[in-house]
Amino acid sequence: MTYDIVIRGGLVVDGTGGPSRVTDIGIIDGVIATVGLIPEIGTEEIDATNLVVAPGWVDIHTHYDGQVTWDPEVSPSSWHGVTTVVMGNCGVGFAPARSDGHDFLIELMEGVEDIPGTALHEGIDWQWESFPEYLDAVATMPRTVDVLAQIPHAALRAYVMGDRAHGDATDDDVAQMAALVEEALNAGAFGFTTSRTILHSSKHGLVPGTNAQNDELLALADAVGRAGHGVFQLISDHQGLGDDQGLHVELAQRTGGTITYTLAQSPIDPTAWTKALDEAELQAANGLDLRPQVACRPTGMLYGLQTSLHPFITHPTIIEMRELPLSEQVALLRQPEVRAQLLSEEATTDNFIYKSLMSRWNQIFPLGTVPDYEPPASQSIEALASAEGRDPYDVVLDYLLEDEGKAFLFAPLAGYLDFDHEALRTMMEHPRSVVGLSDGGAHCGLICDVSFPTYLLSHWVKGRERGPRLSLEQAVHFQTQQTAEAYGLDDRGVLAEGKRADINLIDLEQLELKSPEMIFDLPGGGRRLVQRADGYVMTIQHGEVTYRYGEPTGNRPGQLVRSA
């Protein structure tokens, strides 16, 4: 047998959660041919001594719907060992699309997912109208990763209902939407997604579909059922309980498939997540597949002088200098009279949510040059200001001016009420949950959770000090076999004979996250928060090396994956 690649002597963590072992892997034509000791010499030999050899990460919650049309690297996800991404989440996306509805869809994505509208306008070429045509357009570009698409509710409503997209759908509207959902799934979409949260809005108001009647959702679930496959993904303020409880059960019954929804520890009801997990387990016993989708660290807003939100963002002094280069802003803010003026001002917004988020001093922390996403309560701005006898705003300003104005404050949006990750650990380890919510490609000006896959190893396996760690086998399983199975991907997520050769080689000792940074490389000079990592020695996609030591090789074997 002649192998294209032989990976020798690595610690193989196969993705199943089973024990790791030191052995070899042989690859032929992009597929794993052998897992075991291999005497033959391969065309390419890779020495994996002292390295972890794991499946490529499967990230099921991203928003690359626009970016995949212009970016063959699909970064930053590909920098973090991700080899498969699922996009189209939370009910927003770009297909189907009326020729006169492009601006509306861009404004929705900009409002909900904080992706610069200028980048979307300049980057998307709109070579489609229907969802099948969108899939065809996405399929034309070779990439470093495989991409899977879902049909989003907001785009669907805008296409069928036009200017009425925010209102109640007629029976005819629902029938048309159901037919389009079925068409999309038959063409290769992996699911249907919707948003039912007040947190998702644009300048037009809440996302279309937020207040859709249950009958509409059930009709769309029936369409998924008729197609015979497809995940039904949603985000809701009720997080699987209350009004959601019966709805989720009926959606699962109608689709015959997986219902996945966002679950986090809510400040309104800090223990509700435990009940949601119990409900998912109960329904599993009834043969229904409810998969609460959970994070491996709290969804984290990053406050900095270049981000979309920070405690001074609506103060007059900051508003006046907002268009200045960062270096000039920093120089001005270091002048005593300017600093004094800023600290004497108050926020000019009347938005209660913004005011609350910008001054939750017990939930705002210095991120640090070595990012700390599990800080103790004693490191909160509230605690630091109290210890120093200073006003929190005064302390915050000092931190914002560190690193020449490039430093960040970490402000967990949810899931950090107990000042540790124990609730998250319980969620991740629950048999019915699935790890996701990285939001790769989204929240460009405020959140950088795209590094979740790396964090699962760098923090949970080797770095955590404030509670129990995960085993290496657990952490790999959570983002390989588990996530692949949630979307019916039986050809990847496990290192076994016959599976796709999507593989990471990782120096676990050296694996670490770098500080987030704001860069301006999107079309039109649009900004985005990114985060690099050290420790990825090699990423292999379908048998081709796509990254070596964090740098792209130029190989782009990734493709659009269509559902069966």
Secondary structure, DSSP 8 states (H G I E B T S, - for coil): ---SEEEEEEEE--SSSS--EEEEEEEETTEEEEES---S--SEEEE-TT-EEEE-EEE--B--TTGGGT-TT-TTGGGGTEEEEE--GGG--S-S--TT-HHHHHHHHHHHH---HHHHHHH-----SSHHHHHHHHHTS-BSSEEE--EEHHHHHHHHHGGGTTS---HHHHHHHHHHHHHHHHHT--EEEEEE-TT-EETTEE-TTTT--HHHHHHHHHHHHHHT--EEEEEETTTTSTHHHHHHHHHHHHHSSEEEEE----SSSTTHHHHHHHHHHHHHHTT-EEEEEE-SS--EEEE-TTSS--TTTTSHHHHHHTTS-HHHHHHHHTSHHHHHHHHH-------HHHHHHHT-GGG-EE-TTTT-SS--GGGSHHHHHHHHT--HHHHHHHHHTGGGGT--EEEESSS-TTSSSHHHHHHHHSTT-EE----BT--TTTB-GGGHHHHHHHTTTTT--SS----HHHHHHHTTHHHHHHTT--SSSS-STTSB--EEEE-TTT-EE---EEEEEEGGGEEEEE--EE-EEEEEETTEEEEETTEE-S---B-B----
